[in-house]
């Protein structure tokens, strides 16, 4: 999955209003394609904690992030921890990097002498968005779909 925005804890009684807010925010969003750029260590310019499939920066993805940010802000129960702020880049909403996390490292690693093999990755059509719940347990997170928001129809070669 591609994480667009990490919400943190949301009060159960606010979920239906959050869904309505996202429905409204997404009413004019049209499907778009993210073009594969590279496989890379992440986060950028820091010791690696992950391996990403990174896609080219994309104005449609940026717009989707911005309308999501506006729709969810009233439902955030507390300021995000610094580690999650970096994930959402709440310090700046500019230039979001669309990516899929392939792997996470328990401790950051120095990648100065490492090279990742580049594989051909298919471009990704973004035609919907899901509100997911993640429940952490000892084996890792368990994800549950709360709501799906389909974007307007789109003719595609995919």
C-alpha positions as CSV (number, residue, x, y, z in Angstrom):
1,X,0.0,0.0,0.0
2,X,1.0,3.6,-0.4
3,X,0.4,5.6,2.7
4,X,-0.8,9.1,1.8
5,X,-1.3,10.4,5.3
6,X,-0.8,9.1,8.9
7,X,-3.6,10.2,11.2
8,X,-2.6,8.8,14.5
9,X,-5.4,8.1,17.0
10,X,-8.9,9.3,16.0
11,X,-11.8,9.2,18.5
12,X,-14.3,6.5,17.5
13,X,-17.2,8.9,17.7
14,X,-15.5,11.1,15.1
15,X,-14.9,8.4,12.4
16,X,-18.2,9.0,10.6
17,X,-17.7,12.7,10.4
18,X,-14.1,12.1,9.2
19,X,-15.5,9.8,6.4
20,X,-18.0,12.6,5.4
21,X,-15.2,15.1,5.4
22,X,-13.0,12.9,3.1
23,X,-16.0,12.1,0.9
24,X,-16.5,15.9,0.4
25,X,-12.7,16.5,-0.1
26,X,-12.5,13.7,-2.8
27,X,-15.6,14.6,-4.8
28,X,-13.6,16.3,-7.6
29,X,-10.5,14.1,-7.5
30,X,-9.9,12.2,-10.7
31,X,-7.7,9.1,-11.1
32,X,-4.1,9.6,-12.1
33,X,-0.9,7.7,-12.7
34,X,2.3,7.7,-10.6
35,X,5.3,7.1,-12.7
36,X,8.0,4.8,-11.2
37,X,11.3,6.6,-10.5
38,X,13.6,4.3,-8.5
39,X,14.1,1.9,-5.7
40,X,15.9,3.8,-2.9
41,X,16.9,4.0,0.7
42,X,14.8,6.3,2.8
43,X,14.2,8.7,4.3
44,X,16.1,11.0,1.9
45,X,19.2,12.6,3.3
46,X,19.2,10.6,6.5
47,X,20.5,7.2,7.7
48,X,18.3,4.6,6.1
49,X,15.4,3.2,8.0
50,X,13.5,1.8,5.0
51,X,13.6,0.8,1.4
52,X,11.1,2.5,-0.9
53,X,9.7,2.1,-4.4
54,X,9.7,5.8,-5.2
55,X,7.6,7.5,-7.8
56,X,8.1,10.7,-9.6
57,X,6.8,13.8,-7.9
58,X,3.3,14.4,-9.2
59,X,1.0,17.5,-9.0
60,X,-2.1,15.3,-8.8
61,X,-0.6,13.3,-5.8
62,X,0.4,16.6,-4.2
63,X,-3.2,17.9,-4.7
64,X,-4.6,14.7,-3.2
65,X,-2.3,15.1,-0.2
66,X,-3.3,18.8,0.3
67,X,-7.1,18.1,0.2
68,X,-6.6,15.2,2.5
69,X,-4.6,17.3,4.9
70,X,-7.3,20.0,5.0
71,X,-10.1,17.4,5.5
72,X,-8.4,15.5,8.4
73,X,-6.8,18.3,10.4
74,X,-9.9,19.0,12.5
75,X,-10.0,15.3,13.6
76,X,-6.4,15.0,14.8
77,X,-6.5,14.5,18.5
78,X,-3.1,15.8,19.3
79,X,0.0,17.2,17.5
80,X,1.8,14.4,15.7
81,X,5.0,13.1,17.2
82,X,8.1,14.4,15.4
83,X,8.7,11.0,13.6
84,X,5.2,11.1,12.2
85,X,5.5,14.8,11.2
86,X,8.4,13.8,9.0
87,X,6.1,11.1,7.5
88,X,3.3,13.7,6.7
89,X,5.8,16.5,6.3
90,X,3.5,18.7,8.3
91,X,6.3,21.3,8.5
92,X,5.9,21.8,4.8
93,X,3.1,20.5,2.5
94,X,5.3,21.0,-0.6
95,X,6.9,18.3,-2.7
96,X,5.4,15.1,-1.2
97,X,7.4,12.0,-2.3
98,X,5.0,9.3,-3.4
99,X,6.4,5.9,-2.3
100,X,5.6,2.4,-1.2
101,X,7.7,1.0,1.7
102,X,9.2,-2.3,0.8
103,X,11.2,-2.9,4.0
104,X,11.9,-1.3,7.4
105,X,15.1,-1.7,9.5
106,X,14.9,-2.0,13.2
107,X,17.8,0.4,13.5
108,X,19.0,2.9,11.0
109,X,21.8,1.8,8.7
110,X,24.6,3.5,6.9
111,X,24.1,3.0,3.2
112,X,27.2,4.9,1.9
113,X,28.7,1.8,0.3
114,X,25.5,0.1,-0.7
115,X,23.7,0.1,-4.0
116,X,20.2,-1.1,-4.5
117,X,19.5,-3.2,-7.7
118,X,17.0,-1.3,-9.8
119,X,14.1,-3.5,-11.1
120,X,11.5,-2.6,-13.6
121,X,8.4,-1.5,-11.6
122,X,5.1,-0.8,-13.3
123,X,3.6,2.7,-13.0
124,X,0.8,2.9,-10.4
125,X,-2.8,4.0,-11.3
126,X,-4.3,5.8,-8.3
127,X,-8.1,5.5,-8.6
128,X,-9.2,5.2,-5.0
129,X,-8.2,6.0,-1.5
130,X,-8.9,4.0,1.7
131,X,-9.2,5.0,5.3
132,X,-7.3,2.3,7.1
133,X,-7.1,1.4,10.8
134,X,-3.8,-0.1,12.0
135,X,-3.8,-2.1,15.2
136,X,-0.3,-2.8,16.5
137,X,0.5,-6.2,18.1
138,X,3.6,-8.2,18.8
139,X,3.7,-9.6,15.2
140,X,3.4,-6.2,13.6
141,X,0.4,-4.1,12.5
142,X,-2.9,-5.5,11.4
143,X,-4.7,-3.3,8.8
144,X,-8.5,-3.0,8.5
145,X,-10.3,-1.0,5.8
146,X,-12.7,1.5,7.4
147,X,-13.9,3.2,4.1
148,X,-13.0,3.3,0.4
149,X,-13.3,6.5,-1.7
150,X,-13.4,5.8,-5.4
151,X,-12.3,8.6,-7.7
152,X,-14.3,9.5,-10.8
153,X,-14.0,7.1,-13.7
154,X,-11.0,7.2,-15.9
155,X,-10.0,5.4,-19.2
156,X,-6.7,3.8,-18.7
157,X,-4.3,1.4,-20.4
158,X,-3.7,-0.4,-17.1
